[in-house]
Structure formats: C-alpha cells, structure tokens
Amino acid sequence: MRIWGPIQVFDEHGQIVKRGAVSNSREALAAFLGEGPGEMAAVLEAGCNWPVMYHWLEASVKQVTLAHPAKVRVIAEAKLKKS
C-alpha cells in the first residue's frame, strides 16, 4: 500500500498553483493545503481509502466532491490529447 499520494491545487481559472506528494496523514494534508487561496473545494478520486481522505479534506476545504476513477482518467486523457 502506498503511504503517500499526489496532490495538486488549482486556482479558479484551472491553473496549477501548487503540486506535490503528501504522506497519508491528516497533518501532512493540512500542512500542504495551508492557508490556500480563499475558499477551496476539492475533488477526490474514489479509491480504497477515499472515506478517510474525504473526512480529512472536509476539515480543510469548503466542499469535497467524490469522482469516479474511470471518469477522472477519461478527462485527464482528453486534456493531454488537446495539449
């Protein structure tokens, strides 16, 4: 099992503000997000541990949306082909 996960922060225009890898702990997630740019929302790809991460994100952001892994992959691949 992986003990870290990739994370990216985007602004309201979809531009990456911050990216990195965070160890799977509430403290590491909160430290990475810090005092983000205004009110933040999160999109979380559903995986085997999504309930824990969802709960941790709820403490740091205004809204958390759970995304289906296949749909996230399709969106990412479409954006890569357009680039």
C-alpha positions in Angstrom: 0.0 0.0 0.0 1.2 3.5 -0.9 1.9 5.8 2.1 1.7 9.0 0.0 -0.5 10.4 -2.7 -0.2 13.0 -5.4 -2.0 16.3 -4.9 -2.5 19.5 -6.9 -4.0 22.8 -6.1 -5.7 24.8 -8.9 -6.9 28.4 -9.0 -10.4 29.4 -10.2 -9.1 29.5 -13.8 -7.8 25.9 -13.7 -4.1 26.9 -13.4 -1.9 24.8 -11.2 -0.9 26.8 -8.1 0.8 24.1 -6.2 1.6 20.4 -6.7 3.4 17.7 -4.8 3.1 14.4 -2.9 1.6 14.2 0.6 2.0 11.4 3.1 -1.3 9.8 4.1 -1.9 11.7 7.3 -4.3 14.5 8.4 -1.4 16.7 9.5 0.5 16.3 6.2 -2.6 17.2 4.2 -3.4 20.2 6.3 0.2 21.4 6.1 0.2 21.1 2.3 -3.1 22.9 1.9 -2.1 25.6 4.4 -4.0 28.8 4.1 -5.0 28.3 0.5 -6.1 31.0 -1.9 -9.6 31.9 -0.5 -12.3 29.3 -0.1 -11.1 26.0 -1.6 -13.0 23.0 -2.9 -11.6 19.5 -3.5 -12.2 16.7 -6.0 -11.2 13.3 -4.7 -10.8 10.3 -6.9 -12.6 7.4 -5.3 -10.1 4.7 -4.2 -9.8 2.1 -1.5 -9.2 4.7 1.2 -11.4 7.5 0.0 -13.6 7.7 3.1 -10.6 8.7 5.3 -9.2 11.3 2.9 -12.8 12.7 2.4 -13.1 13.2 6.1 -9.7 14.9 6.3 -10.4 17.2 3.4 -13.8 18.2 4.9 -11.8 19.8 7.8 -9.7 21.9 5.4 -11.9 22.9 2.4 -15.4 24.3 1.8 -16.6 21.4 -0.5 -15.4 17.9 -1.3 -16.6 16.1 -4.5 -16.0 12.4 -5.0 -15.1 11.5 -8.6 -15.3 8.1 -10.3 -11.8 6.9 -11.2 -12.7 6.0 -14.8 -14.2 9.4 -15.5 -11.2 11.2 -14.0 -8.9 9.2 -16.2 -11.0 10.0 -19.3 -10.9 13.7 -18.5 -7.2 13.7 -18.0 -6.5 11.8 -21.2 -8.7 14.2 -23.2 -6.8 17.2 -21.8 -3.5 15.6 -22.6 -4.5 15.0 -26.3 -5.5 18.6 -26.7 -2.2 19.9 -25.3 
